[in-house]
Amino acid sequence: MNLNENFQKLPGSYLFSEVAHRLAAYQAEHPEAKMIKLGIGDVTRPLVPAVIDAMHAAVEEMAHAETFKGYGPEQGYEFLRAAIAEHDFAQRGVDIQADEIFISDGAKSDCGNIVDLFSADNRVAVCDPVYTVYLDSNVMSGRAGEYDPQTGKWSNIYYMPTTSENGFVPALPTEPVDLIYICSPGNPTGTVLTREQLKVWVDYANSTGAIILFDAAYERFVVEENVPHTIFEVEGAKTCAIEFRSFSKTAGFTGARCGCTVIPKALVRDGVSLHAMWNRRQTTKFNGASYIIQKGAAAIYTPEGERQIMENIAYYQRNAKVIRDGLQNCGIQVYGAVNSPYIWAKIPEGMGGSWDFFDKLLKEANVVTTPGAGFGPSGEGYIRLTAFGDAEATKEAVARIERLLKN
Ligand SMILES: *Cc1c(COP(=O)(O)O)cnc(C)c1O
């Protein structure tokens, strides 16, 4: 027998293990140091009361034969699909039907699984720096080619640099591509594409037949008018895009697990419906998200649930502003942080590369960040900070960085 040799090509999750390794080494030498982590990509605020109440009630239903739920629909319960269609789409003037929404246990699995639908010879385009799930899932399914440790790139992947030089707006490909991953608001840069900028991509995909895989995991953080919350706000997107959505960053479901994938019925290639293909895939390989969790997720669409989750988002947004203002006070160029919990900071001249600056903040401010280079070659020269921490700790971390860098 032969194993899937593509797994052997993966270079290993170097970034977060190396961060953890450097942190542990420093702490072993300085056990008294009070470290503050501004590197985490996980939320810290608890689930809101409306969600907890709904989950408790659902647990109680499970306790009685009359209300017990066994297997649910693989595509998700109608109550949640309808709530999403109404609140996330209809109320934004977007026509997405409930049955175009597939509930799942989160966006990461769907982003990883969607590659099942596509031929192994499709050319994949990703932004650089990037959320590595898009890359690694294509490596595993044989679409990435070979990894070059010198350049940090895969031979068959088309990289679209997003840096301060191009305002973090990827340029249209100069070679044919089939699958285009776009994340807006983005991870790791925290930057966004406006409606007009996204329209360029939708028009491009419709004219070439490419498909856009749009990750909207951070849409609840959008505050600016001209930034879409869903790609389907852009005219023409229903014939060229699939959207991944998540309750993780929106409502603190990173541990509870719930998300959805939107595939319009109008998305057809070679006469084949992508919606029908995904439905076939899900009914074969997935048995639905937990009823209890779906009940909890639906509660964020009640007036009090909505108000409560927006309070948590406001909490993170205040942290983002504290970090952004503090770094700017030190003369650092800062991107993201407005429509996003991520702050993408340009390392000042003379302070070395991503890992040098990471080490400096680790050792001299006792603040843990994430080196931009870990997200792709074009992330070199930046670090990522996140607004998901405790508010007091965030203020303290920023004060330490200011003491270190302001002179
Ligand atoms: C956190 C995150 C997600 C959400 O993943 P879940 O599996 O829903 O928790 C998706 N995409 C990006 C870019 C993320 O950072």
Ligand as a Chemical Component Dictionary entry (heavy atoms), coordinates in Angstrom:
data_LIG
# 
_chem_comp.id                   LIG 
_chem_comp.type                 NON-POLYMER 
_chem_comp.pdbx_formal_charge   0 
_chem_comp.three_letter_code    LIG 
# 
loop_
_chem_comp_atom.comp_id 
_chem_comp_atom.atom_id 
_chem_comp_atom.alt_atom_id 
_chem_comp_atom.type_symbol 
_chem_comp_atom.charge 
_chem_comp_atom.model_Cartn_x 
_chem_comp_atom.model_Cartn_y 
_chem_comp_atom.model_Cartn_z 
_chem_comp_atom.pdbx_ordinal 
LIG C1 C1 C 0 -10.444 31.841 13.288 1  
LIG C2 C2 C 0 -10.560 31.747 11.808 2  
LIG C3 C3 C 0 -11.569 30.985 11.224 3  
LIG C4 C4 C 0 -12.612 30.307 12.079 4  
LIG O1 O1 O 0 -12.397 28.983 12.197 5  
LIG P1 P1 P 0 -13.423 28.083 13.035 6  
LIG O2 O2 O 0 -13.102 26.710 12.573 7  
LIG O3 O3 O 0 -14.803 28.501 12.645 8  
LIG O4 O4 O 0 -13.146 28.308 14.482 9  
LIG C5 C5 C 0 -11.655 30.927 9.851  10 
LIG N1 N1 N 0 -10.798 31.606 9.078  11 
LIG C6 C6 C 0 -9.836  32.367 9.603  12 
LIG C7 C7 C 0 -8.958  33.146 8.699  13 
LIG C8 C8 C 0 -9.677  32.444 10.975 14 
LIG O5 O5 O 0 -8.701  33.199 11.499 15 
# 
loop_
_chem_comp_bond.comp_id 
_chem_comp_bond.atom_id_1 
_chem_comp_bond.atom_id_2 
_chem_comp_bond.value_order 
_chem_comp_bond.pdbx_ordinal 
LIG C1 C2 SING 1  
LIG C2 C3 SING 2  
LIG C2 C8 DOUB 3  
LIG C3 C4 SING 4  
LIG C3 C5 DOUB 5  
LIG C4 O1 SING 6  
LIG O1 P1 SING 7  
LIG P1 O2 DOUB 8  
LIG P1 O3 SING 9  
LIG P1 O4 SING 10 
LIG C5 N1 SING 11 
LIG N1 C6 DOUB 12 
LIG C6 C7 SING 13 
LIG C6 C8 SING 14 
LIG C8 O5 SING 15 
# 
